[in-house]
């Protein structure tokens, strides 16, 4: 199993993700980040997690990392669409989600 030139087995870009803000019944603001990446084989598990805080915070941005868990056992050697979704509590100032380890961002759709 080989990795792509950027070191990742699953290709991901801004065109593959959406971020939609909403408010819960308590008035707290959340964002659901959803995407489908193209992985080099079947069996990959993708996760979105908060990235470590910036030294100089940017209130308009939520920073996340997209991580890959390699498959266990036999896999199909075929490009496989792989979905990922996570929810994050955000402040009213947040306008975009920055995928820090992938070098792209997605604007948040307003609620």
URMOFEN-V526984 format. One record per run of one state. SS is the DSSP state (~ for helix, > for strand, _ for the rest). FROM is the first residue (numbers start at 1). TO is the last residue. If there is no record, write none. Layout:
SS_FROM_TO, SS_FROM_TO
This chain:
__1_9, >_10_11, __12_13, ~_14_16, >_17_23, __24_28, >_29_39, __40_44, >_45_50, __51_60, >_61_69, __70_79, >_80_89, __90_95, >_96_99, __100_103, >_104_109, __110_111
